[in-house]
Amino acid sequence: MINQTTKDKIETLHQQYIGLVKGNEFLLKEIALAEIPEMVYNSNAIENSTLTLEDTEKILSGDSLERKVNIREVYEAKNLAKLTETLLEENKSKLTIKLILGWHKSLLTHIDDNIVGSFRSGKEWVRVGNHLGANPQFVPALMQELVDNYNQNKISYFLDAIAHFHAEFETIHPFVDGNGRMGRVLINLQLTNVGLPPIIIQNKSKHTEYYPLFTNYQSTMKFGGFTDLFALLLQETLHKRITILTAKKIIPLSIWASQKAIKPNVAANKAKRQTIPAFRLRQKWMIAEEYKPIEQ
């Protein structure tokens, strides 16, 4: 679980963000729309899609790819982008079973129309590595219980509630396919519903920062690692928006570090820990040129 200092930092950034929203609604929406290719690329890549970020950008802009790819991956990109845009357009939507099933239908249309919009049932068992999803017989009840518990706010801190929901959702693995992508979209629905911008879970660090959290949860039922990860990503997305709205010039972190006589690896580590207001843009760390480290 994150400490009070981190909670206070997130709250300070949130209040700063809220203060910038009025009058900047259009720009903030444009920022979120511009993030969709990165969000889609990372979420699909986590599920082992072979599409690159550049491929994803071309597909979503209607351009042709220079190589042949599986048509399924094309639909995975288009469907997830459309669903993500729906999330941004609707702004706030209560988390319900009906919404989850409807979004799953949108996610898997033209990919596997036989399973869209329905939980696993009958003999539809799923396995991810050495983890078996919940018994199909109990999936609907488990999902209803999970949604009800989340909506009844039985966990006080909002990131803990989101982290617990995500850990349980993926442990249940309610669908035959699309569980990971659905789970990550739902994180952003939950953040949007409390007035916060979406986060992007990075594919590049999935084996070190994301996947191990599921293994740990399934053996300990402790979800604090997810809270830690989401807290870092939330600070990053808030830093990004605040910087874009307030900075005179944004430059690569490596150049900023050189200007401030900071070793590149030290600056990168600070960015990962969010002790400086850096953020990723097309997988490259960026920061306001005028930002001065506290220690300087």
C-alpha positions as CSV (number, residue, x, y, z in Angstrom):
1,M,0.0,0.0,0.0
2,I,1.2,3.5,-0.7
3,N,2.0,5.8,2.2
4,Q,0.3,9.0,3.2
5,T,3.1,11.1,1.6
6,T,2.3,9.6,-1.8
7,K,-1.4,10.0,-1.3
8,D,-0.9,13.7,-0.4
9,K,1.3,14.1,-3.5
10,I,-1.4,12.6,-5.7
11,E,-4.0,14.8,-4.1
12,T,-1.9,17.9,-4.7
13,L,-1.4,17.0,-8.3
14,H,-5.1,16.2,-8.7
15,Q,-6.1,19.6,-7.3
16,Q,-3.6,21.3,-9.6
17,Y,-5.1,19.4,-12.5
18,I,-8.6,20.4,-11.5
19,G,-7.5,24.0,-11.3
20,L,-6.4,23.8,-14.9
21,V,-9.4,22.0,-16.3
22,K,-11.7,25.0,-16.7
23,G,-11.1,26.6,-20.0
24,N,-8.9,23.8,-21.2
25,E,-11.5,21.1,-21.7
26,F,-10.9,20.9,-25.4
27,L,-7.1,20.6,-25.1
28,L,-7.3,18.0,-22.4
29,K,-9.6,15.9,-24.6
30,E,-7.1,16.3,-27.4
31,I,-4.3,15.1,-25.2
32,A,-6.4,12.0,-24.3
33,L,-7.3,11.3,-27.9
34,A,-3.7,11.7,-29.0
35,E,-2.8,9.0,-26.4
36,I,-5.1,6.4,-27.9
37,P,-2.5,4.8,-30.2
38,E,0.0,4.5,-27.4
39,M,-2.7,3.1,-25.1
40,V,-3.9,0.6,-27.7
41,Y,-0.4,-0.4,-28.7
42,N,0.7,-1.1,-25.1
43,S,-2.5,-2.9,-24.1
44,N,-2.5,-5.2,-27.1
45,A,1.3,-5.7,-26.9
46,I,0.9,-6.9,-23.3
47,E,-1.3,-9.6,-24.9
48,N,1.5,-10.5,-27.4
49,S,0.2,-8.6,-30.4
50,T,2.9,-8.2,-33.0
51,L,1.9,-4.7,-34.0
52,T,4.3,-2.0,-33.3
53,L,3.3,1.5,-32.1
54,E,4.0,2.7,-35.7
55,D,1.7,-0.1,-37.1
56,T,-1.0,0.8,-34.6
57,E,-0.8,4.5,-35.6
58,K,-1.1,3.7,-39.3
59,I,-4.1,1.3,-38.7
60,L,-5.9,3.9,-36.6
61,S,-5.3,6.7,-39.1
62,G,-6.5,4.5,-42.0
63,D,-3.1,4.1,-43.7
64,S,-1.8,0.9,-45.2
65,L,0.9,-1.2,-43.6
66,E,4.0,-2.1,-45.5
67,R,3.9,-5.6,-44.2
68,K,1.2,-8.3,-43.8
69,V,-0.3,-8.7,-40.4
70,N,-3.0,-11.0,-39.0
71,I,-6.4,-9.4,-39.6
72,R,-7.3,-10.2,-36.0
73,E,-4.6,-7.8,-34.8
74,V,-6.0,-5.1,-37.0
75,Y,-9.5,-5.5,-35.5
76,E,-7.9,-5.7,-32.0
77,A,-6.4,-2.3,-32.6
78,K,-9.5,-0.7,-34.2
79,N,-11.9,-2.1,-31.6
80,L,-9.8,-1.1,-28.6
81,A,-9.3,2.4,-30.0
82,K,-13.1,2.8,-30.6
83,L,-13.8,1.5,-27.1
84,T,-11.2,3.9,-25.6
85,E,-12.7,6.8,-27.5
86,T,-16.2,5.8,-26.2
87,L,-14.8,6.0,-22.7
88,L,-13.5,9.5,-23.3
89,E,-16.7,10.6,-25.0
90,E,-19.0,9.4,-22.3
91,N,-16.9,10.9,-19.6
92,K,-18.6,9.1,-16.7
93,S,-20.4,5.7,-16.8
94,K,-21.3,3.7,-13.7
95,L,-19.5,0.4,-13.5
96,T,-22.2,-2.3,-14.1
97,I,-22.3,-5.8,-15.4
98,K,-24.3,-4.5,-18.4
99,L,-21.6,-2.0,-19.2
100,I,-18.8,-4.6,-18.9
101,L,-20.6,-7.0,-21.2
102,G,-21.4,-4.3,-23.7
103,W,-17.8,-3.1,-23.8
104,H,-16.7,-6.7,-24.2
105,K,-18.9,-7.0,-27.3
106,S,-17.4,-3.9,-28.7
107,L,-13.9,-5.2,-28.0
108,L,-14.3,-8.6,-29.7
109,T,-16.7,-7.8,-32.6
110,H,-15.3,-9.3,-35.8
111,I,-12.7,-11.2,-33.8
112,D,-14.9,-13.9,-32.2
113,D,-18.6,-13.1,-32.6
114,N,-19.5,-16.4,-30.8
115,I,-18.3,-15.2,-27.4
116,V,-18.8,-11.4,-27.5
117,G,-20.6,-9.8,-24.7
118,S,-21.0,-12.9,-22.5
119,F,-19.2,-14.4,-19.5
120,R,-17.6,-17.8,-19.6
121,S,-20.1,-20.7,-19.0
122,G,-20.4,-24.4,-19.4
123,K,-17.0,-26.0,-20.1
124,E,-15.4,-22.7,-21.0
125,W,-12.3,-22.9,-18.7
126,V,-9.4,-20.6,-19.4
127,R,-5.7,-20.9,-18.4
128,V,-3.1,-18.2,-18.3
129,G,0.3,-19.7,-17.7
130,N,-0.2,-21.8,-14.5
131,H,-3.3,-19.9,-13.4
132,L,-6.8,-21.3,-14.1
133,G,-9.6,-18.7,-14.2
134,A,-12.6,-19.2,-11.9
135,N,-15.0,-22.1,-12.5
136,P,-17.3,-21.0,-15.3
137,Q,-20.3,-22.0,-13.2
138,F,-19.6,-19.3,-10.7
139,V,-18.3,-16.5,-13.0
140,P,-21.5,-14.4,-13.2
141,A,-22.0,-14.5,-9.4
142,L,-18.3,-13.6,-8.8
143,M,-18.5,-10.7,-11.2
144,Q,-21.7,-9.4,-9.7
145,E,-20.2,-9.6,-6.3
146,L,-17.0,-7.8,-7.5
147,V,-18.9,-5.0,-9.1
148,D,-21.3,-4.6,-6.1
149,N,-18.3,-4.5,-3.7
150,Y,-16.6,-1.8,-5.8
151,N,-19.7,0.3,-6.1
152,Q,-20.4,0.1,-2.4
153,N,-16.9,1.5,-1.7
154,K,-15.8,-1.1,0.8
155,I,-12.2,-0.1,0.3
156,S,-11.6,3.5,1.4
157,Y,-8.8,4.8,-0.8
158,F,-9.8,5.0,-4.4
159,L,-6.5,3.5,-5.9
160,D,-6.7,0.6,-3.5
161,A,-10.3,0.0,-4.6
162,I,-9.2,0.1,-8.3
163,A,-6.2,-2.1,-7.6
164,H,-8.3,-4.7,-5.8
165,F,-10.9,-4.7,-8.5
166,H,-8.2,-5.2,-11.2
167,A,-6.5,-8.0,-9.4
168,E,-9.8,-9.9,-8.8
169,F,-11.1,-9.2,-12.3
170,E,-8.0,-10.8,-13.9
171,T,-8.0,-13.6,-11.3
172,I,-11.6,-14.5,-12.2
173,H,-10.8,-14.1,-15.9
174,P,-14.5,-13.8,-16.7
175,F,-14.2,-14.0,-20.5
176,V,-13.0,-16.6,-22.9
177,D,-10.9,-13.9,-24.5
178,G,-10.2,-10.2,-24.0
179,N,-9.7,-10.2,-20.2
180,G,-6.5,-8.2,-20.0
181,R,-7.6,-5.5,-22.4
182,M,-11.0,-5.2,-20.7
183,G,-9.4,-5.0,-17.3
184,R,-7.2,-2.2,-18.4
185,V,-10.0,-0.2,-20.0
186,L,-12.0,-0.6,-16.8
187,I,-9.1,0.9,-14.8
188,N,-9.4,4.0,-16.9
189,L,-13.2,4.1,-16.5
190,Q,-12.8,4.0,-12.7
191,L,-10.2,6.8,-12.9
192,T,-12.4,8.9,-15.2
193,N,-15.3,8.5,-12.8
194,V,-13.3,10.2,-10.0
195,G,-12.2,13.0,-12.2
196,L,-8.8,11.7,-13.1
197,P,-7.1,11.1,-16.5
198,P,-6.4,7.7,-17.9
199,I,-3.1,5.8,-17.4
200,I,-1.1,3.6,-19.7
201,I,0.3,0.4,-18.4
202,Q,3.6,-0.1,-20.3
203,N,4.2,-3.3,-22.3
204,K,8.0,-2.8,-22.1
205,S,8.0,-3.5,-18.3
206,K,5.2,-6.1,-18.2
207,H,7.5,-8.9,-17.1
208,T,9.1,-6.9,-14.3
209,E,6.4,-4.5,-13.1
210,Y,3.0,-6.0,-14.1
211,Y,2.8,-9.7,-14.5
212,P,4.5,-10.5,-11.2
213,L,1.8,-8.7,-9.3
214,F,-0.8,-11.2,-10.5
215,T,1.3,-14.1,-9.3
216,N,1.8,-12.4,-5.9
217,Y,-1.9,-11.6,-5.6
218,Q,-3.1,-15.2,-6.3
219,S,-0.8,-16.6,-3.7
220,T,-1.1,-13.9,-1.0
221,M,-4.3,-11.9,-1.8
222,K,-2.3,-8.8,-1.4
223,F,-3.0,-6.1,-4.0
224,G,-0.7,-3.4,-2.8
225,G,1.7,-3.8,-5.7
226,F,-1.0,-2.8,-8.1
227,T,-1.8,0.3,-6.0
228,D,1.9,1.2,-6.1
229,L,2.1,0.8,-9.9
230,F,-1.2,2.7,-10.5
231,A,0.0,5.5,-8.2
232,L,3.2,6.0,-10.3
233,L,1.3,5.9,-13.6
234,L,-1.3,8.3,-12.3
235,Q,1.4,10.8,-11.2
236,E,2.9,10.5,-14.6
237,T,-0.3,11.2,-16.5
238,L,-1.1,14.1,-14.2
239,H,2.5,15.5,-14.6
240,K,2.0,15.2,-18.4
241,R,-1.2,17.2,-18.5
242,I,0.0,19.8,-16.1
243,T,3.3,20.2,-18.0
244,I,1.6,20.5,-21.4
245,L,-0.7,23.2,-20.0
246,T,1.9,25.2,-18.1
247,A,5.4,24.7,-19.5
248,K,7.1,27.0,-22.0
249,K,9.0,24.2,-23.7
250,I,9.0,20.4,-23.3
251,I,12.2,18.5,-24.2
252,P,13.6,14.9,-23.9
253,L,14.6,14.0,-20.4
254,S,18.1,13.0,-21.7
255,I,18.7,16.6,-23.0
256,W,17.4,18.1,-19.8
257,A,19.7,15.9,-17.7
258,S,22.6,17.0,-19.8
259,Q,21.7,20.6,-19.2
260,K,21.5,20.1,-15.5
261,A,24.7,18.0,-15.3
262,I,22.7,15.0,-14.1
263,K,23.7,11.5,-15.2
264,P,21.1,10.1,-17.7
265,N,20.5,6.9,-15.6
266,V,19.9,9.0,-12.5
267,A,17.4,11.2,-14.3
268,A,15.6,8.1,-15.8
269,N,15.4,6.6,-12.3
270,K,13.9,9.8,-10.9
271,A,11.4,9.7,-13.8
272,K,10.4,6.1,-13.1
273,R,9.9,7.0,-9.4
274,Q,8.1,10.2,-10.3
275,T,10.3,12.3,-8.1
276,I,10.6,14.7,-11.0
277,P,7.6,15.7,-13.2
278,A,8.6,13.6,-16.2
279,F,6.3,11.7,-18.5
280,R,6.5,9.4,-21.5
281,L,5.5,10.5,-25.0
282,R,5.7,7.8,-27.6
283,Q,7.7,5.7,-25.2
284,K,10.3,8.5,-24.6
285,W,10.7,10.4,-21.3
286,M,10.0,14.1,-21.6
287,I,10.1,17.0,-19.1
288,A,9.7,20.8,-19.0
289,E,12.9,22.5,-20.0
290,E,12.6,25.1,-17.2
291,Y,12.0,22.5,-14.4
292,K,14.7,22.9,-11.7
293,P,15.4,19.9,-9.4
294,I,14.7,20.8,-5.7
295,E,18.2,19.8,-4.7
296,Q,19.6,22.4,-7.1
